[in-house]
């Protein structure tokens, strides 16, 4: 594992969206950390990555942390394990391999599959996915927290099929309560972490 510090703006994302609510909450928490606790967080959450075309580093986890760090004017994070070196591949083959290995999520906030080229170049360009934020809040409460890639995105897509963006924006607590009930329906049984009624 590397653990070297790297400029966040040099890191490439492997997804299109993130939950800005979660980013904001993390940023507020980190502002209150002691220097020692902050350094421990950076070490514990070092970003795993894949080396891609042109030698670019594509992080495969901790997008929310990276964005929260930028929000508090911290422009570096620790680099973690290099999962693979795919820098020899042409761009299209690179993304196909990344998706085959569950290292990327080319799905937008509305649940639509997009071309790999639509994945933003920088962490700061990731857009908000309110359903993913809600799914993160319910992880470990309404469904089991598993080490499944993009688990919260899958649950967020499921919740989106049952409720409107307007409900979340106008009454977040009611939306979360509804989502907790939806997580127990048999319709969710194929999702990772489903616990049943």
Secondary structure, 3 states (H helix, E strand, C coil): CCCCEEEHHHEECCECEECHHHHHHHHHHHHCCCHHHHHHHHHHCCEEEEECHHHCEEECCCHHHHHHHHHCCCCEEEEEEEEEECCCCCHHHHHHHHHHCCCCECECCCCCECCHHHCCCCHHHCEECHHHHHHHHHECCCECCCCCCCHHHHHHHHHHCCCCHHHHHHCHHHHHHHHHHHCCCHHHCCCCCCCCC
